[in-house]
Amino acid sequence: AHELGINAVRFSTSSNLLATGGTDRVIKLWGIEAGTLQNRGTLDGSNEGITSIEFNPTGTQILAASYDKSALFWRLEDSVPKVTLTGHSRKVTAARFKYSQRQVVTGSADRTVKIWDLQRAACIQTIEVLSFCSDVVCSEYLIISSHYDRKIRFWDSRAGTCTQEVPLQGRVTSLDLCPNHRQLLSCSRDDILQLVDLRKSNDRVAFRAEGFKCGSDSTKAIFSPDGSFLAAGSADGAVYIWNVSTGNLEKRLPDMHRASISAVAWSLSGEYVVSVDKSRRAVLWSDI
C-alpha cells in the first residue's frame, strides 16, 4: 500500500473510505468495493512520516500528525494541506479534533500537549505533560494523554491542570475512547490492554492473550464501533479481538501479515477491519 512502513489507518464515517499514513510521508485514500481496496488518491504535504490520522465527523476533512514536528489538515478535495500547525520541537505523535471541531489537540515527543485554533492555525494553549506523549484523546473539556513513563494523565483543558494520573506497568503506546465516552482503552508495552471506567477510574480490567505482543512504542488498539469488542495487532502479525463483557479473546486473525502490525481500524458499519504493518501491507478483513 505504501513505499515504506504504514503507521496509521482510519475509516471515515461512511465506512467505505479509508485513509492510511506511512513513513513515506503520504496519506493514501482507499475506497472499499466488493471486498477490495481501491486507490482513491494521495494527500501530500508532510516533510516526514505520518504518525496518526483522524477524519472529521462528516468525512470531508483529514487531520494528521507527522514526524516533521507538525500536524496537517486537508480537505479531501485538495491534495495539499489547507493548514499546517507548527510549534512542537519534536515529532507529533497524535492529532485529534477537539469537541468543537474548530480546535485541534496534539501530543508530542517534546513532552507537551498543545491546543490549536484551526481557523487561525495558532496555538492557544500549551500543557507541560512531564513525559514523552504517545497519544491523546479528548472530549469537550477533558484531555487524556498517554506516556512513556507508564502513566495515563487526565487534564482539565480549561485550566491546563492535571486532575488524575493512572499508573500502568509498561510504556503506554495508545489510547481510544469507547463510543459513549464512558471507558478508556490503553495499550502498553507489557502486552496488556487496559480498560478504565471513566466514571470510576479505579475500576480497571486487563485484557491479555497468549501470543499477543505489543510490537512497538506506537502500537494502536481500538474499540469496535459498538464498544463491545477490542482489537489490536500483534508483533506476530496477527490481529487479536477481545470481548469486552467476558474479558476473553474472541478471535485471532492470523497469516496475512509478515511483520508487526502497527495499527487497526474498524468501520462504523462493523463490517470491516483493516490492519496495517511495518512491511507496507494493508489487509482488509470482512465478516469479523
Secondary structure as GFF3:
##gff-version 3
##sequence-region A 1 288
A	DSSP	beta_strand	6	11	.	.	.	ID=ss1
A	DSSP	beta_strand	17	22	.	.	.	ID=ss2
A	DSSP	beta_strand	27	33	.	.	.	ID=ss3
A	DSSP	beta_strand	36	43	.	.	.	ID=ss4
A	DSSP	beta_strand	50	55	.	.	.	ID=ss5
A	DSSP	beta_strand	61	66	.	.	.	ID=ss6
A	DSSP	beta_strand	70	75	.	.	.	ID=ss7
A	DSSP	beta_strand	83	86	.	.	.	ID=ss8
A	DSSP	beta_strand	92	97	.	.	.	ID=ss9
A	DSSP	beta_strand	103	108	.	.	.	ID=ss10
A	DSSP	beta_strand	112	117	.	.	.	ID=ss11
A	DSSP	beta_strand	122	128	.	.	.	ID=ss12
A	DSSP	beta_strand	133	138	.	.	.	ID=ss13
A	DSSP	beta_strand	142	147	.	.	.	ID=ss14
A	DSSP	beta_strand	151	156	.	.	.	ID=ss15
A	DSSP	beta_strand	161	167	.	.	.	ID=ss16
A	DSSP	beta_strand	172	177	.	.	.	ID=ss17
A	DSSP	beta_strand	183	188	.	.	.	ID=ss18
A	DSSP	beta_strand	192	197	.	.	.	ID=ss19
A	DSSP	beta_strand	204	207	.	.	.	ID=ss20
A	DSSP	beta_strand	221	223	.	.	.	ID=ss21
A	DSSP	beta_strand	229	233	.	.	.	ID=ss22
A	DSSP	beta_strand	239	243	.	.	.	ID=ss23
A	DSSP	beta_strand	249	253	.	.	.	ID=ss24
A	DSSP	beta_strand	261	266	.	.	.	ID=ss25
A	DSSP	beta_strand	272	277	.	.	.	ID=ss26
A	DSSP	beta_strand	282	286	.	.	.	ID=ss27
###
